[in-house]
């Protein structure tokens, strides 16, 4: 300041100087005097600091909920769970999956050591229960999910057997007594299984029809199977779907889209007058309907079959099997059921394919209200003899090997541009870079394709699944490069790399506190990560209370 109290340097010059400083230096300079303090909080200054520090594209606007650039910079710097606060070593082998209860008070972990562990999520995490599944002939546990009221836990595992065995099982565990309530067969095991209602779950079964042709059957199971009457259903078939070219249905999950304005949000993307599945190929620029409607009559199917057999000498054995299976299914596939305009439906989402065994498509099938209970017809009673398979409502083709999927995003490793699948048993090579794709369930369109920082190295025939998670503001995923990753959902930028000693298989945000993240790894550990802000709050010194005795003696009469 000059002798008269006026500043020696104008604000505009200090602003230009501050532009050349780092964010930490700007904050330090703001402690010098009131003038510098005012300039150090300038909105235009922090706008420039934000775009430069986080390397956000200039055409991306500020988050709609943000009130200032300074506070937005602070949010991304201080509220991302990137500080390791606890390492859990109770598992003795690779940890494959993590899941939180809806309340956030508990979480479960699955591992190659064949146990399901249930943990208490206090400030210091502690083990509540460990269920050993080896007595039930399980090889390892791979997936878990809490039901809506957190009273039951679904745990999915893989049976002991040959290397190429695909059989598994789903167990239901009570969270009150930790008793095992029921077990349900699940094939292939990477269907995983999921809850549809608080007391009913979905499992899968696979039936081989030919060398590379099969059908997947999805079942609705009652979690409590000790019913008194043999006339009460404990299981009911939901859907039977044809698989071509060695593909199968995997990674089944349920999306409740009733929170959107339109209950038929998925069907709005297609021509509802045509009862055929719509295919959205993300490898191209346009969308196209399936070449032939799935409701063709048996007569036209037989005519097409004769044409296919006439051209048989020009087709390989596998190509001929696929062509015949397609033609036979055209007259025996039930089109999607119409739903009432005010129905609050749920949707089944799963990975599938049509060209090869590696999952490269996302299938979507709506579940109507009458299908959400095991009551009613069993084993497809009431289905016409000609309606053997169920048609999908929507299919999204990502042109890559899907190695992870969650609501909202999904994970994939892209195929090379222009890839052609000549043999379903030899899919195209996959990239080391993992693309995290995001789809809008209302429009069925890909909305973002910028989340790429993590890598994978496993080849196609050994590719495994990565369990990712999404919170209000962040997306997290594991990777084979021994790190977990966190991105911001609005700015599409990678905010943190979370170090492990081996592959990171699963990540999970606390549903009640997105500043807490768990990561699970092949290094047999689970790590808990909190934000710098939370760590400061938890470790802030608290005022010491005065001992009662000294207070009492000091006030004696």
Backbone torsions as a table, in degrees:
resi	resn	phi	psi	omega
1	UNK	NA	145.9	174.2
2	UNK	-78.9	173.5	-176.6
3	UNK	-61.0	-31.0	-179.2
4	UNK	-82.6	-0.2	178.9
5	UNK	94.3	-4.0	179.1
6	UNK	-83.5	149.8	-178.5
7	UNK	-68.8	145.5	177.5
8	UNK	-74.0	-30.7	-179.2
9	UNK	-118.5	136.9	177.8
10	UNK	-70.5	156.7	-179.8
11	UNK	-58.5	-36.7	-177.5
12	UNK	-62.7	-36.9	179.8
13	UNK	-72.6	-40.8	176.6
14	UNK	-62.5	-37.8	178.6
15	UNK	-61.2	-44.6	179.5
16	UNK	-64.4	-37.4	177.5
17	UNK	-66.2	-43.4	-178.4
18	UNK	-64.8	-27.7	178.5
19	UNK	-62.9	-26.9	-178.4
20	UNK	-88.4	-2.9	-178.8
21	UNK	-93.7	160.1	173.7
22	UNK	-76.6	162.7	178.5
23	UNK	-55.9	-41.1	-179.7
24	UNK	-65.0	-39.6	179.2
25	UNK	-68.4	-35.2	176.9
26	UNK	-62.4	-44.7	179.8
27	UNK	-65.1	-38.9	178.2
28	UNK	-66.4	-40.6	179.5
29	UNK	-65.9	-29.4	-179.9
30	UNK	-67.4	-10.0	178.3
31	UNK	-88.1	-4.0	-174.1
32	UNK	-72.6	-50.3	-178.1
33	UNK	-156.2	173.7	-176.8
34	UNK	-65.7	-38.2	179.6
35	UNK	-62.4	-47.4	-179.2
36	UNK	-67.0	-33.7	177.2
37	UNK	-61.8	-43.8	-179.8
38	UNK	-64.4	-43.2	-179.3
39	UNK	-67.3	-35.6	-177.7
40	UNK	-69.0	-11.1	176.7
41	UNK	-106.6	11.2	-177.7
42	UNK	-62.8	134.1	-176.9
43	UNK	-65.2	-41.5	179.7
44	UNK	-65.8	-35.3	177.9
45	UNK	-62.8	-46.1	-177.8
46	UNK	-75.8	-22.2	172.3
47	UNK	-65.0	-44.9	177.9
48	UNK	-65.9	-41.9	178.8
49	UNK	-60.9	-40.1	-177.8
50	UNK	-63.4	-53.4	-177.3
51	UNK	-64.4	-35.4	-178.2
52	UNK	-74.8	-44.7	-175.4
53	UNK	-70.2	-44.6	-176.7
54	UNK	-91.6	-4.1	177.9
55	UNK	55.1	46.5	177.0
56	UNK	-87.0	140.1	177.1
57	UNK	-59.7	138.7	-174.5
58	UNK	-65.4	-20.7	-179.6
59	UNK	-84.9	-1.4	177.2
60	UNK	-87.2	120.3	-177.8
61	UNK	-76.6	170.9	176.2
62	UNK	-66.4	149.9	179.0
63	UNK	-53.3	133.5	-176.7
64	UNK	-57.0	-29.8	-177.9
65	UNK	-85.7	-8.5	-177.3
66	UNK	-76.7	143.6	180.0
67	UNK	-101.6	-18.7	178.4
68	UNK	-157.6	157.3	178.4
69	UNK	-68.9	-34.7	179.3
70	UNK	-63.4	-46.9	179.9
71	UNK	-67.2	-33.2	178.6
72	UNK	-69.3	-38.9	174.9
73	UNK	-61.0	-43.8	-179.0
74	UNK	-65.2	-37.2	179.9
75	UNK	-61.2	-48.1	-177.7
76	UNK	-71.5	-24.4	-178.6
77	UNK	-88.1	-32.3	-167.3
78	UNK	-113.4	-12.5	-172.6
79	UNK	-118.6	17.7	177.0
80	UNK	-97.0	129.4	-177.8
81	UNK	-72.7	88.4	-174.8
82	UNK	-127.2	4.8	179.7
83	UNK	-105.3	119.8	179.6
84	UNK	-72.1	124.8	-176.6
85	UNK	-116.7	-18.7	-179.6
86	UNK	-160.8	142.3	175.8
87	UNK	-121.9	123.5	-178.5
88	UNK	-99.8	126.1	-174.4
89	UNK	-121.5	23.4	-177.4
90	UNK	-72.9	-25.5	176.1
91	UNK	-75.3	149.1	-178.5
92	UNK	-108.9	2.3	179.0
93	UNK	-147.6	-174.9	-175.9
94	UNK	-53.9	133.6	176.7
95	UNK	-95.7	122.2	-169.5
96	UNK	-101.2	-28.2	-171.9
97	UNK	-154.1	148.7	176.0
98	UNK	-131.7	143.4	174.0
99	UNK	-147.5	137.6	177.7
100	UNK	-94.0	150.1	166.5
101	UNK	-70.9	159.5	-178.1
102	UNK	-65.5	-28.7	178.2
103	UNK	-77.2	-20.6	-177.5
104	UNK	84.6	-1.5	-177.0
105	UNK	-78.9	-22.1	-178.7
106	UNK	-135.0	160.4	168.2
107	UNK	-147.0	161.1	-178.3
108	UNK	-122.9	152.9	178.7
109	UNK	-134.7	144.9	177.9
110	UNK	-121.4	150.6	-169.7
111	UNK	-151.7	163.0	173.1
112	UNK	-68.7	-11.0	175.6
113	UNK	-79.7	5.6	174.3
114	UNK	67.3	31.0	174.3
115	UNK	-120.9	152.6	168.0
116	UNK	-111.4	118.8	-178.8
117	UNK	-109.4	138.1	179.2
118	UNK	-114.4	128.6	-171.3
119	UNK	-118.7	151.0	172.5
120	UNK	-94.5	124.5	-176.3
121	UNK	-92.9	70.6	172.9
122	UNK	-92.6	-172.9	176.8
123	UNK	-57.8	-37.8	169.3
124	UNK	-111.1	116.6	-175.7
125	UNK	-69.3	137.9	-180.0
126	UNK	-135.7	153.7	-178.6
127	UNK	-83.2	128.6	178.0
128	UNK	-95.5	-44.1	-174.1
129	UNK	-157.9	147.2	175.3
130	UNK	-130.2	121.2	-179.4
131	UNK	-105.4	118.1	178.6
132	UNK	-88.5	120.5	-175.9
133	UNK	-99.1	4.1	179.5
134	UNK	-63.8	-34.3	176.7
135	UNK	-60.5	-16.5	-179.3
136	UNK	-100.1	18.6	176.4
137	UNK	69.1	27.9	175.0
138	UNK	-85.7	145.7	174.5
139	UNK	-87.4	-42.9	176.1
140	UNK	-163.3	163.1	175.4
141	UNK	-99.1	145.9	-170.0
142	UNK	-132.9	-15.8	-172.5
143	UNK	-162.0	147.7	175.0
144	UNK	-147.5	157.0	178.8
145	UNK	-155.9	133.5	175.8
146	UNK	-82.7	143.6	174.0
147	UNK	-75.6	176.8	-167.6
148	UNK	-63.6	-35.5	-179.3
149	UNK	-98.1	12.0	175.0
150	UNK	60.1	29.2	177.7
151	UNK	-98.1	-19.9	-177.5
152	UNK	-131.4	150.2	176.4
153	UNK	-122.3	126.5	173.0
154	UNK	-91.1	127.9	177.6
155	UNK	-126.2	129.9	-176.9
156	UNK	-112.1	139.8	-178.3
157	UNK	-143.4	177.1	-177.5
158	UNK	-116.1	134.5	179.5
159	UNK	-73.7	152.2	168.2
160	UNK	-66.3	142.4	179.8
161	UNK	166.8	-169.7	179.1
162	UNK	-59.8	162.9	-177.9
163	UNK	-59.1	-34.2	-176.8
164	UNK	-92.8	9.6	178.6
165	UNK	-69.2	142.4	-178.7
166	UNK	-119.3	14.3	-176.0
167	UNK	-85.1	144.9	177.1
168	UNK	-147.7	-172.1	-178.1
169	UNK	-151.7	153.2	175.2
170	UNK	-115.8	131.9	177.2
171	UNK	-115.0	145.2	176.4
172	UNK	-112.3	123.9	-175.8
173	UNK	-116.6	132.3	175.6
174	UNK	-74.9	134.0	179.0
175	UNK	-90.2	-1.9	173.1
176	UNK	-85.9	-48.6	-176.8
177	UNK	-111.4	-6.5	-174.6
178	UNK	60.5	24.4	177.6
179	UNK	-82.9	147.5	175.5
180	UNK	-82.0	116.3	-172.7
181	UNK	-90.6	-39.8	-176.8
182	UNK	-161.9	161.4	176.9
183	UNK	-134.6	139.7	-175.8
184	UNK	-131.9	133.2	176.7
185	UNK	-66.1	148.8	-175.8
186	UNK	-148.0	115.3	-178.1
187	UNK	-141.9	129.9	-6.0
188	UNK	-71.0	161.2	-173.7
189	UNK	-64.3	-24.6	-179.2
190	UNK	-83.1	12.3	160.9
191	UNK	-64.9	-29.9	179.7
192	UNK	70.6	-52.3	-176.1
193	UNK	96.9	158.7	180.0
194	UNK	-163.5	162.6	176.2
195	UNK	-81.2	138.0	170.0
196	UNK	-100.9	-44.8	173.6
197	UNK	-128.8	-174.5	-178.1
198	UNK	-65.7	-23.6	-175.8
199	UNK	-128.5	11.4	178.3
200	UNK	-133.7	142.5	-176.0
201	UNK	-131.7	159.6	-177.5
202	UNK	-107.3	132.2	175.0
203	UNK	-127.5	176.0	-177.8
204	UNK	-130.1	162.1	172.1
205	UNK	-145.7	153.5	-175.4
206	UNK	-128.8	129.8	178.8
207	UNK	-120.5	123.5	178.7
208	UNK	-78.5	133.2	177.1
209	UNK	-108.2	-36.9	179.7
210	UNK	-147.5	-162.8	-179.6
211	UNK	-65.0	-43.6	-178.9
212	UNK	-126.8	16.0	-180.0
213	UNK	-119.3	138.6	-179.4
214	UNK	-154.2	178.3	171.3
215	UNK	-135.8	139.5	177.2
216	UNK	-100.5	130.8	177.3
217	UNK	-113.1	127.0	178.2
218	UNK	-104.6	127.8	-174.2
219	UNK	-113.1	145.0	171.7
220	UNK	-101.4	123.4	-174.1
221	UNK	-119.6	141.0	173.1
222	UNK	-78.6	132.1	179.8
223	UNK	-66.7	-28.1	178.6
224	UNK	-105.7	107.9	-173.2
225	UNK	-107.9	12.7	177.5
226	UNK	-93.8	57.3	-177.6
227	UNK	-77.6	152.5	-176.2
228	UNK	-83.0	-29.2	-175.8
229	UNK	-109.6	137.6	177.7
230	UNK	-72.6	-9.7	179.0
231	UNK	-88.7	-3.4	178.7
232	UNK	-93.3	124.0	-177.5
233	UNK	-71.6	135.7	171.2
234	UNK	-112.3	-5.9	179.5
235	UNK	-150.4	145.4	178.6
236	UNK	-148.8	140.4	179.0
237	UNK	-75.3	129.9	176.6
238	UNK	-90.6	-60.1	-174.6
239	UNK	-142.7	151.8	174.2
240	UNK	-129.1	116.9	-168.6
241	UNK	-124.9	133.2	-179.4
242	UNK	-75.2	139.6	175.8
243	UNK	-116.1	132.5	178.6
244	UNK	-114.5	155.8	172.6
245	UNK	54.6	43.6	174.3
246	UNK	67.9	13.1	177.6
247	UNK	-80.7	159.0	174.9
248	UNK	-144.1	164.3	174.4
249	UNK	-83.9	131.4	-179.2
250	UNK	-138.9	168.9	170.8
251	UNK	50.6	59.8	-178.5
252	UNK	-78.6	134.5	174.4
253	UNK	-145.3	160.4	-177.4
254	UNK	-113.6	130.8	175.8
255	UNK	-112.0	127.0	176.3
256	UNK	-98.3	104.4	-175.0
257	UNK	-99.4	15.3	-177.6
258	UNK	-67.9	-14.6	-179.3
259	UNK	-74.6	-12.9	178.4
260	UNK	-84.0	164.7	-177.5
261	UNK	-65.5	-41.4	-177.2
262	UNK	-100.1	119.1	179.9
263	UNK	-67.8	-25.4	179.0
264	UNK	-98.7	39.7	-171.9
265	UNK	-59.4	-33.7	-179.1
266	UNK	-73.7	-34.7	-177.7
267	UNK	-76.1	-17.5	179.1
268	UNK	-65.0	-18.9	-178.0
269	UNK	-78.1	-16.3	-174.2
270	UNK	-116.8	172.6	175.9
271	UNK	-81.7	104.5	-171.7
272	UNK	-72.1	-12.2	178.1
273	UNK	-75.6	-22.0	-179.4
274	UNK	-102.8	122.1	-176.3
275	UNK	-81.7	42.0	-179.0
276	UNK	-120.2	158.0	-178.7
277	UNK	-71.0	143.4	175.8
278	UNK	-104.1	134.8	-177.3
279	UNK	-109.8	126.0	176.6
280	UNK	-109.0	105.6	-176.6
281	UNK	-92.1	109.8	-178.3
282	UNK	-77.3	-1.4	175.0
283	UNK	-84.1	-10.8	-179.3
284	UNK	-122.9	-170.8	-176.0
285	UNK	-103.9	-5.4	-175.1
286	UNK	-131.3	165.1	175.4
287	UNK	-108.6	148.0	-179.5
288	UNK	-142.7	150.0	176.7
289	UNK	-79.3	160.0	174.8
290	UNK	-57.8	143.9	-171.9
291	UNK	-59.8	-36.0	-178.1
292	UNK	-127.8	137.6	176.1
293	UNK	-65.3	147.7	-177.1
294	UNK	-78.7	-1.7	-176.8
295	UNK	-101.9	20.6	177.3
296	UNK	-61.9	143.4	-177.5
297	UNK	-75.2	165.0	-179.7
298	UNK	-60.2	-32.3	-179.9
299	UNK	-62.4	-47.3	179.4
300	UNK	-67.1	-34.0	178.8
301	UNK	-64.8	-41.8	179.5
302	UNK	-65.8	-37.0	178.1
303	UNK	-63.8	-41.9	177.3
304	UNK	-65.7	-33.8	179.2
305	UNK	-65.2	-40.0	178.3
306	UNK	-62.6	-40.3	177.7
307	UNK	-63.3	-40.3	-179.6
308	UNK	-63.9	-40.4	-179.4
309	UNK	-70.3	-32.2	176.9
310	UNK	-62.8	-33.4	-179.7
311	UNK	-95.7	14.0	-174.9
312	UNK	-57.6	-39.3	-178.5
313	UNK	-58.3	-23.4	-179.6
314	UNK	-90.2	-3.0	-176.7
315	UNK	-110.5	144.9	173.4
316	UNK	-71.7	166.7	-178.1
317	UNK	-60.4	-41.9	-179.7
318	UNK	-70.0	-40.6	178.4
319	UNK	-63.9	-37.7	179.2
320	UNK	-67.1	-41.6	178.3
321	UNK	-60.5	-43.1	179.5
322	UNK	-64.4	-42.8	-178.1
323	UNK	-64.7	-43.3	179.4
324	UNK	-64.6	-42.0	179.5
325	UNK	-62.4	-40.6	178.0
326	UNK	-62.0	-44.8	-176.4
327	UNK	-68.5	-41.1	179.2
328	UNK	-66.2	-33.6	-178.4
329	UNK	-75.4	-21.8	-175.9
330	UNK	-60.9	-33.7	179.3
331	UNK	-95.8	1.0	-175.6
332	UNK	-129.5	30.9	179.6
333	UNK	-118.0	125.7	-178.7
334	UNK	-79.3	125.0	180.0
335	UNK	-68.7	162.3	178.6
336	UNK	-57.6	141.4	179.0
337	UNK	-76.9	137.8	174.1
338	UNK	-69.2	151.2	179.3
339	UNK	-124.2	153.3	179.1
340	UNK	-64.6	150.1	-175.8
341	UNK	-63.7	-27.7	-177.9
342	UNK	-101.7	11.4	-178.1
343	UNK	-70.8	137.9	176.9
344	UNK	-98.9	79.1	-172.0
345	UNK	-88.1	160.5	171.1
346	UNK	-109.6	162.1	-176.2
347	UNK	-128.6	135.1	176.5
348	UNK	-88.3	126.8	-179.7
349	UNK	-123.1	135.0	-177.0
350	UNK	-156.3	162.9	174.7
351	UNK	-91.2	148.7	-179.0
352	UNK	-157.7	-160.5	179.4
353	UNK	-173.4	174.1	176.5
354	UNK	-142.3	-12.4	-176.2
355	UNK	-105.5	-30.8	-174.4
356	UNK	-157.7	173.4	-177.0
357	UNK	-72.4	-23.1	179.4
358	UNK	-73.2	132.5	-176.0
359	UNK	-68.3	119.0	-178.1
360	UNK	-131.6	6.5	178.0
361	UNK	-131.9	154.8	173.0
362	UNK	-111.4	120.1	178.1
363	UNK	-98.9	145.9	-178.7
364	UNK	-133.5	129.7	-179.5
365	UNK	-138.2	126.5	-179.1
366	UNK	-77.9	146.5	177.4
367	UNK	-111.1	116.2	-177.1
368	UNK	-80.6	159.9	-176.7
369	UNK	-54.3	-38.8	-177.4
370	UNK	-72.3	-10.8	179.6
371	UNK	-93.6	-0.7	-174.3
372	UNK	-92.1	17.2	177.0
373	UNK	-141.0	153.1	177.8
374	UNK	-80.0	-5.5	177.5
375	UNK	-70.9	154.4	177.1
376	UNK	104.1	-163.7	-176.4
377	UNK	-59.0	145.7	-178.6
378	UNK	-111.0	149.2	174.3
379	UNK	55.5	35.6	175.4
380	UNK	75.5	23.4	176.7
381	UNK	-59.8	143.4	-177.7
382	UNK	91.0	-11.8	177.2
383	UNK	-78.2	134.6	177.9
384	UNK	-64.3	154.3	-177.2
385	UNK	-65.0	-26.5	-179.9
386	UNK	-81.3	-19.1	-177.3
387	UNK	-94.2	85.2	-175.1
388	UNK	-90.3	-38.1	179.8
389	UNK	-111.4	160.6	173.6
390	UNK	-103.4	136.5	178.2
391	UNK	-84.1	146.0	175.1
392	UNK	-77.7	152.7	177.1
393	UNK	-79.4	-39.1	-178.0
394	UNK	-148.9	150.4	174.0
395	UNK	-135.9	130.5	175.7
396	UNK	-112.5	119.8	179.6
397	UNK	-97.7	118.0	-176.3
398	UNK	-96.4	-3.6	178.7
399	UNK	54.9	43.8	178.4
400	UNK	-171.2	167.6	-179.0
401	UNK	-81.6	115.5	-179.5
402	UNK	-79.1	117.5	-179.4
403	UNK	-113.3	2.8	177.9
404	UNK	-167.0	146.4	-180.0
405	UNK	-154.6	140.6	178.1
406	UNK	-160.3	166.6	174.9
407	UNK	-93.5	112.7	22.0
408	UNK	-99.4	-32.0	-170.8
409	UNK	-91.4	176.6	168.2
410	UNK	-137.9	162.4	-173.7
411	UNK	-115.8	139.3	177.9
412	UNK	-151.9	159.3	171.9
413	UNK	-115.7	117.4	-167.6
414	UNK	-70.5	150.5	168.8
415	UNK	-80.8	158.2	176.2
416	UNK	-61.8	147.8	178.9
417	UNK	-56.7	138.3	177.4
418	UNK	76.7	14.8	-178.0
419	UNK	-64.9	138.9	175.8
420	UNK	-123.0	129.5	-179.6
421	UNK	-92.8	104.6	179.2
422	UNK	-89.3	-28.7	-178.9
423	UNK	-131.1	121.5	-177.8
424	UNK	-62.0	-19.5	179.8
425	UNK	-91.3	2.0	178.2
426	UNK	-132.9	76.8	-179.4
427	UNK	-67.8	161.9	179.6
428	UNK	-62.3	155.1	175.1
429	UNK	-63.8	153.3	-177.0
430	UNK	-114.1	152.4	-175.5
431	UNK	-75.3	156.5	173.9
432	UNK	-74.0	-30.6	179.5
433	UNK	-74.5	137.3	177.3
434	UNK	-99.8	124.3	174.2
435	UNK	-93.3	133.1	174.7
436	UNK	-105.1	108.7	-174.8
437	UNK	-100.1	147.0	-178.8
438	UNK	-126.2	130.0	-179.7
439	UNK	-118.1	142.9	173.8
440	UNK	-89.0	117.8	-177.2
441	UNK	-70.4	-16.2	177.9
442	UNK	-80.2	-35.6	-177.3
443	UNK	-107.2	-10.8	-177.0
444	UNK	59.2	32.5	-179.3
445	UNK	-115.4	150.2	171.6
446	UNK	-74.4	128.1	-175.2
447	UNK	-108.2	-23.6	179.9
448	UNK	-145.6	143.6	177.6
449	UNK	-143.6	43.7	-173.4
450	UNK	-115.3	-3.9	-174.4
451	UNK	-87.2	91.3	179.7
452	UNK	-141.3	117.9	172.6
453	UNK	-154.6	-23.5	-174.5
454	UNK	-94.8	162.5	-173.4
455	UNK	-133.6	157.7	175.7
456	UNK	-140.3	149.5	-173.9
457	UNK	-125.2	-10.2	-178.0
458	UNK	-66.9	133.9	179.4
459	UNK	-71.0	172.9	-174.5
460	UNK	-54.2	-46.6	-172.2
461	UNK	-77.0	-4.3	178.5
462	UNK	-123.8	8.8	-170.9
463	UNK	-63.8	137.9	-176.2
464	UNK	-112.3	-174.0	-174.2
465	UNK	-110.9	136.7	175.4
466	UNK	-110.8	127.8	-179.1
467	UNK	-94.0	110.8	179.7
468	UNK	-99.2	173.9	-179.2
469	UNK	-149.4	159.0	-178.1
470	UNK	-136.0	139.5	174.8
471	UNK	-117.6	-168.4	-178.7
472	UNK	-59.4	-42.6	-174.2
473	UNK	-115.5	-16.4	-170.4
474	UNK	-125.6	158.1	169.6
475	UNK	-123.4	137.4	179.1
476	UNK	-128.9	148.9	179.0
477	UNK	-152.2	155.6	171.4
478	UNK	-92.4	-177.1	179.6
479	UNK	-164.7	166.9	179.2
480	UNK	-84.6	-1.4	179.5
481	UNK	-91.5	19.8	174.9
482	UNK	70.9	28.5	178.7
483	UNK	-137.6	150.5	161.8
484	UNK	-98.0	155.1	-176.6
485	UNK	-129.8	147.1	175.8
486	UNK	-127.4	130.4	175.3
487	UNK	-118.2	156.2	170.1
488	UNK	-87.6	132.6	-175.2
489	UNK	-70.4	-30.3	-177.1
490	UNK	-84.0	-45.3	-173.7
491	UNK	-91.6	-8.9	178.8
492	UNK	58.4	42.0	179.7
493	UNK	-121.9	148.1	176.2
494	UNK	-80.8	125.3	-174.9
495	UNK	-102.7	-26.3	-174.8
496	UNK	-156.9	147.2	170.0
497	UNK	-117.3	126.5	-173.4
498	UNK	-109.7	115.2	-169.2
499	UNK	-80.8	133.1	168.0
500	UNK	-127.5	176.9	178.8
501	UNK	-95.5	-4.5	180.0
502	UNK	-155.1	-171.9	-177.5
503	UNK	-53.7	137.1	175.1
504	UNK	-97.2	114.3	-173.0
505	UNK	-92.1	-30.6	-171.4
506	UNK	-150.5	146.8	174.6
507	UNK	-134.3	152.6	-179.2
508	UNK	-152.6	122.1	171.3
509	UNK	-81.3	145.5	169.5
510	UNK	-65.9	128.7	-178.9
511	UNK	-65.8	-17.4	-179.3
512	UNK	-103.8	-6.9	-173.0
513	UNK	-156.8	94.5	-175.2
514	UNK	-71.0	-4.9	175.7
515	UNK	-88.1	11.9	172.0
516	UNK	-123.8	125.7	179.5
517	UNK	-131.9	140.0	174.0
518	UNK	-110.1	143.7	175.2
519	UNK	-129.4	142.2	-179.7
520	UNK	-123.0	142.2	-170.3
521	UNK	-139.0	163.3	171.8
522	UNK	-67.1	-10.9	176.4
523	UNK	-78.8	10.6	175.7
524	UNK	69.9	20.1	178.7
525	UNK	-120.9	157.4	168.3
526	UNK	-117.6	128.9	179.2
527	UNK	-113.3	139.3	175.6
528	UNK	-104.5	131.5	-177.7
529	UNK	-123.0	134.8	175.9
530	UNK	-124.5	162.7	179.8
531	UNK	-74.8	154.6	175.7
532	UNK	-55.5	-37.1	179.7
533	UNK	-62.6	-45.6	-179.7
534	UNK	-65.0	-39.8	179.4
535	UNK	-61.7	-42.4	178.0
536	UNK	-61.9	-42.5	-179.2
537	UNK	-64.9	-43.2	-177.4
538	UNK	-68.9	-27.7	-177.6
539	UNK	-104.2	6.2	178.5
540	UNK	-65.9	134.4	179.4
541	UNK	-65.1	135.4	179.0
542	UNK	-101.8	146.9	177.6
543	UNK	-61.4	134.1	-178.8
544	UNK	-76.8	127.2	177.6
545	UNK	-70.1	146.2	178.0
546	UNK	-71.5	133.5	177.2
547	UNK	-58.2	139.8	-178.0
548	UNK	-59.6	-40.1	-175.6
549	UNK	-64.8	-44.1	-178.9
550	UNK	-66.8	-37.1	177.3
551	UNK	-64.5	-41.8	-176.8
552	UNK	-66.8	-44.8	-178.7
553	UNK	-68.0	-28.6	179.8
554	UNK	-74.1	-15.1	-178.2
555	UNK	-116.8	19.9	177.8
556	UNK	-70.2	146.1	179.5
557	UNK	-89.7	NA	NA
